[in-house]
Amino acid sequence: MIIVLSPEATPEDVERIVRRVEETGHAAHLSTGSERTIVGVIGPDLPVLQDMFETMTHVESVHRVTKPYKLVSRDFHPADSVIDVGRGVRIGGPEIAVMAGPCSIEDEAHVVGTARAVRAAGATILRGGAFKPRTSPYLFRGHGLDALRFLATAGEVTGMPVITECMAVADIDAVARYADIIQVGARNVQNYILLDEVGKLRKPVLLKRGLSGLIEEWLLAAEYILAAGNPNVILCERGIRTFETSYRNTFDINAIPLAKELSHLPVVADPSHGTGKHQLVAPVSRAAIAAGADGLLIEVHPHPERALSDGAQSLTHEGFASMMASVSGIAAAVGRTLATPLVPA
């Protein structure tokens, strides 16, 4: 349920209404716009509450929210959320953030070299895998804590915030110590215990869509994080599993504008996992930006043929620079720009 207050409502009026919401055993979520203040009522949506709130002074209207997700909904928060990820970089708003780096961190020299290359080409956030979920237990699964340290070093050297995946509750403290953004991968999008725990942090969380996840399931996973107290969530479309075998996943371009219509959270695209083929990454990146994506998540490796994971979908340093040049024109065509680093390398 949402309570829309009249423009004349004073801070004291808002406080009075919030206090009344809390007296009913519900939580209140405030969203303040340029003309209206909206109070979200979190808890059982009882019809009797609508009648009660409608009679209060300075309440303009009361609306019941029928969607199962509340805090994530644009009904609760009409304005686009912009997430500050540190070092002068934000995701959402008019600028498009590009996150790039190796799928797996192989050693310090490898990630530092790639970090320098992607920053020089225009990336503002460094990605890299320390803990790798793999279909087979015999494949390379990451260097763990050592890789986190290498990633943090590369971030310091280049002045970029860093993002890496957290796979287990036991690893949250270590990942949060070294990373600026915590990634929850497609396989963990319905690991509700993990979602609860990252929700207890204030650190930004990038939440990928599940392998065969419905849009509603994806948004409900984000709701877990917000409900636990962390509003800093970034949605990531990374392709879904379908009957098609010509590429790794089917990148759902529809999901980007639809998620932005349903939710106020920023949405980024992962065309590397979305396609699984390096030659498709640039065209799908351009399509994602045209569809309204707030950022890109791109895998880059100096020698993809030698990569310990996902070499087939990784761009070379030169290929990434070429891709960045091509997407900047699309960004301009839709009235946006690529973000630029604010912290000197």
N, C-alpha and C positions, 0 to 999 in steps of 0.2 A: 504494500500500500504506500502511496506517496501523497503527501500533503503539500499543496502549492499555496504559498503565502502571498498576500497582497503586497504591492510595492511599498505601501505605507508601514509595513511591519517594522518595528524597531528591534534592536538586539534584545531588549528586555522581553518583547513579545515572542521572539524566536525562542528565547530561553524558557519562557513559560510553556510554550507548546511542547518543546523537547521534554521538559519535566513531566508534563502530562502523559506523553508517550511512554516514558520510563515507568510511570506509576501503574500503567496497565501491564507491566511485565515484559514490554518490548524494548528493543534497542532502537536508538534514533541515529540516522545517518544524515548529516547536513551536506547539501550541495548548494553553494552560493553563486549565482550568476550575476550578470550586469543589471538585470531588471527584476529577477525573481529569486527567492530562496525556496528550496524544496527540502522537505523533511521526509526521509525514507523511514518507514516503519518496518523494522526487521523482526519477524516472528510470525506466528499463526495469523493468517489473513481473515479475521473474523468480521462478518458483515456489520455487526453491532458497532464496531469501532468507526466505521465510515460515518454513520449517523452522528456519533459522539463528536468526532473531530470537525465535521461540517458546521456544527453549531458554535464553534469557538471563534472569538474575535480575530480578525485579520487572516482567517483561513479563506482563501479564494475558491479552492476546489479540492476534492479528495478523490483519488483514483486507485482502484484495486489493480495490482500488477498480477496478471495471469501467468506470466512466464515463471518457470521454476527457479531461474536464477534472478536475483534481486540486485545485489550490489554491482554486478557486472553489467546490468541492463542500462541502456541509454535512457530508459524511463526514469531511473533514479538519478542519473548523472548525465544531463543532456549534452554538456560540452565535452569535446575530445580531451582525454587525459594525455598529458605529456609527462614522460618519465625521465627524471634526471638520473643518469647512470654514472655520473662523476667525470672529473677532468674536463668540464665544459661541454659534455656531450649529452644531448637529450634525444629521446625517441618519441615521435609524435610531432604534431605541428607541421609547419610548411617545409621543413628540411627533412631529407631522406637520409637515414643513417645506414652505412654499409659496414657490416661485420665480416671480417675475412681472416683466414689463417688455415693452418693444417688441421685435417680431420683428427690425426693423432700427433701428439708432441713426441718426437723421436729423441731429441737431445737439445741442449741449450742453444748450440750454434744454429741448429735447424730452425727453431722457432724464432730466435732473434733475427736471423737473416730474412725469414719470411715476413716477420713483423715490419721490418724496415721497408721491404718491397711493397707490401700492401698499403702502408701509410703513404709512401711516395706516390702511389697511384690514386690516393684519395680516400682510403678506408679510415674510419674514425674509431673503430672498435676492433680489438684483436680476439679472434676465436681460436680455441685449441682444445683437443680432447686429452684429459688426463686419465679418466676412467671410461673405458669403452665397452658398451653393451654389444656383444657379438652373438650372432645366431649359433655359431659353433664354438664350443669351449676351447678348441685347439687354435683359434686365431688370436692374433695379438690383441690384448685387452687393455693396453695402456700402461704407462710407467707410474701411475698413481701420484703419491706425494712428491716424488722427485719432479714429475712433469708439472705439478702445480707451481713448484718453485721456479722452474724454467719459464713458465708462462708469466709469472709475476715479474721476473727479471726483464723479459721482453717488453712487458707493459711499461715498466719504469724507463727502459732505454728509449722507447719511442714516444712516451707520454700518452699512450692509449689506455683506456679502460679495457678490462679483459673479461671474457665470458667463457665458462666451461660447464660441463654437465656434472650434476650430482645424481648418483644412482641410488644411494642408500642413506637412511637416516644417520647411520654411524659415521658417514663422511661429511655431514653438513658443516660441522665446525671447521674442518680443514678447508673445505671448498670456500666457505664464507671468509676465511682468513685471507685467502690469496686472490679471490675473484671479486670483481665489481658487480657482475651479473651472474646469477645462478640459473643454469639451464635445466629444466625438467624435460627429459626426452619423451619421444612418442611411446616407448614401452612403459613409462611410468606415469602417464597422464591420468590413470585411474588408480594409482598407488596413493590412496587417500591419507594414509599415515604420513607419507613423505610430504604430501601437499599441506597437511596441517602444520608440519614442522617448519617448512620454508615460509609458511604464512605467519609464523611467530617472529620472523626476521623483518627488518625494514628494507633489506637489500632487494634490488630489482630482481625479478624472476621472469625468465623467458620460458613460456609454456608451449610446447609443441603439440600439435594435434595428433591423436592416436592413429595407429596403423590403418584402422578401418573405422575411425571415430566419427560419430555424427557431430554436426555443428553444436547441437544442444549439449551433448556430452562434454565437448571441449569447453564450452562456456561454463558448464557446471563445475568442471575441474578448476577453472579460474575462480569460481565462486568460493570454493573451499579455501583458497589462499586469501582472498579478500575477507572472508568471514572470520578467518583466524587473526586478522589485524593488519595484513600487508596489502596496501593498495597499489603497489608498484609492480603490476603484472603486464607483460608484453605477450601477445598471442603470436604464434608462428605457424603458418601453413607450410607443411613439408611433404605434401603428397599423400595419397591414400592408396591402399591395396585394392586393385580391381582385377578383372579377368585379363587385362592387357599384359603381355610379356615382352613387348618390344623395348620397353624401358623399365627402370627399377620400380617407380611408382607413377600413379596418375596425378599430376599436379592439378589441384582443384582451384582454378582461377576464380570460380564463382565464390569461393569461400571468403575471399578478401573483401569485396564490397558488401557481402552479406554480413560478415562478422562486424564490419564497421557500422552497418546499419543497426544491428541488434545491440551492439556494445559500444561503450565509450573508450575501451582499451585500444592502444595502438596495435597494429597488425603488421608483422614482417613476413617475408617470404624466404623459403629455403629451397631454391631451385636446384641445388646440388643433390640433396636427397630426393627432391621432388621428381628428378629425371634420372639420376644415376649415370648420365652421359655428359661428358664435358662439353661436347659440341652443342648441347641443348641448353646449357646454363645461361648463356648470354641472351638468346631470344626469349626464354621464359622469364628472365630478369626484367627485360623490357616490358613484357606483357604484364608482369606483376605490378610494376610501377604505374603503368597505364591504368590498371584496375584499382589503384589507390593504396598500394602497400606503403607503409611508413619506413620500411627498411629492407635490407637484403642480408642473408646469411650465406656466405660463399666459402667453399673449401678451396684452398690454394696450396700448392706444393711445388718446390723448385724442380723436382723430377718425379712426376706422377707415376711413371713406370716403376719406380723404386719405393713408392709409398707403402708403409706397413698396413694401411687401411684406406679403402675407398679411393684408390688412385684413378679409377676409371671416371670418376665424377669431379676430379680436382683440376682446376685451371693452373697452368704454369704462371710464373710471375708476369711474363709478357702477355699471356692470355687474359689475366686479370686486368692489367692496365688497358688492354684493348676493350674489354667488356665495360670498364668504367667510362671510357670515352663514349661508348654507344648508348649507355643508359642515361647519361647526363642530358642528351637531347630529348629523350622521352620525358624526363622530369620537367624540363623547361616547357614542353608542349602541354603539360597538364598543370602548369602554374606553380611548379615546385622547383627546388634546387637540391643538389647533393650537399650534405653537411660537410663542413671543413673542420679539420682539427684546430682547437683553440689553444691547446697547451703545446709549447715548442718541444720538439724531439730532443 
